[in-house]
Amino acid sequence: MLVLSRKEGEKLVIGDNITVVVSRVSGNRVTLGIEAPTDVRIIRGELKSQDAELQKVVPIRRAATVTIEVESLALDKQAM
């Protein structure tokens, strides 16, 4: 796993067509903006088990915003 530190407003570029930007950091929450082609599905990790059901959903947006609780990331990291 690659672990990177980013400040608010900074971006990560994945491949040629996916951009992730740290939109806001507030307390233990991080809000991410994700720009990707419509054929790239973006789902929260806890929904991965429902993946088959999500494949039926037709994407209507090219960008998404995700909020992640930093504490839950720390707990997941400790479990590894």
C-alpha positions as CSV (number, residue, x, y, z in Angstrom):
1,M,0.0,0.0,0.0
2,L,1.3,3.5,-0.9
3,V,0.7,6.0,1.9
4,L,0.9,9.7,1.0
5,S,0.3,12.9,3.0
6,R,-1.6,15.7,1.4
7,K,-2.8,19.1,2.6
8,E,-6.2,20.6,1.9
9,G,-6.4,21.6,-1.7
10,E,-3.6,19.3,-2.8
11,K,-4.2,16.6,-5.5
12,L,-3.2,13.0,-6.3
13,V,-3.3,11.9,-9.9
14,I,-3.9,8.2,-10.6
15,G,-3.1,7.1,-14.2
16,D,-4.0,9.5,-16.9
17,N,-7.6,10.2,-16.0
18,I,-8.3,10.0,-12.2
19,T,-7.7,12.9,-9.9
20,V,-8.3,12.9,-6.1
21,V,-8.2,16.3,-4.2
22,V,-8.3,16.8,-0.5
23,S,-11.3,19.2,-0.3
24,R,-11.5,19.7,3.4
25,V,-10.0,18.5,6.7
26,S,-12.2,19.1,9.7
27,G,-11.3,17.4,13.0
28,N,-11.1,13.7,12.3
29,R,-12.8,13.9,8.9
30,V,-11.3,14.2,5.5
31,T,-13.5,15.2,2.5
32,L,-12.1,14.0,-0.9
33,G,-13.1,15.1,-4.4
34,I,-12.7,12.5,-7.1
35,E,-12.8,13.1,-10.8
36,A,-12.9,10.0,-13.0
37,P,-14.4,8.8,-16.2
38,T,-18.0,7.6,-16.0
39,D,-16.9,4.0,-16.6
40,V,-14.8,4.0,-13.4
41,R,-17.0,3.0,-10.4
42,I,-16.2,4.7,-7.2
43,I,-17.6,3.1,-4.0
44,R,-16.9,3.3,-0.3
45,G,-14.9,0.3,1.0
46,E,-17.6,-0.8,3.4
47,L,-19.9,-1.3,0.4
48,K,-17.5,-3.5,-1.5
49,S,-19.4,-6.6,-0.3
50,Q,-22.5,-5.3,-2.0
51,D,-20.5,-4.9,-5.2
52,A,-22.8,-7.1,-7.4
53,E,-25.8,-5.0,-6.5
54,L,-23.9,-1.7,-7.2
55,Q,-23.1,-2.9,-10.7
56,K,-26.7,-2.5,-11.6
57,V,-26.5,1.3,-10.9
58,V,-25.9,3.5,-14.0
59,P,-23.4,6.3,-13.2
60,I,-24.8,9.7,-13.7
61,R,-21.9,11.9,-12.5
62,R,-18.3,12.2,-13.5
63,A,-17.1,13.5,-10.1
64,A,-17.8,12.5,-6.5
65,T,-17.0,13.7,-3.0
66,V,-16.2,11.3,-0.2
67,T,-15.9,12.0,3.5
68,I,-13.7,9.7,5.5
69,E,-13.4,9.6,9.3
70,V,-9.7,9.6,10.1
71,E,-10.2,7.5,13.3
72,S,-11.8,4.7,11.3
73,L,-8.7,4.7,9.0
74,A,-6.4,4.4,12.0
75,L,-8.5,1.4,13.3
76,D,-8.3,-0.3,9.9
77,K,-4.5,0.3,9.8
78,Q,-4.0,-1.3,13.2
79,A,-5.9,-4.4,12.2
80,M,-3.5,-5.1,9.4
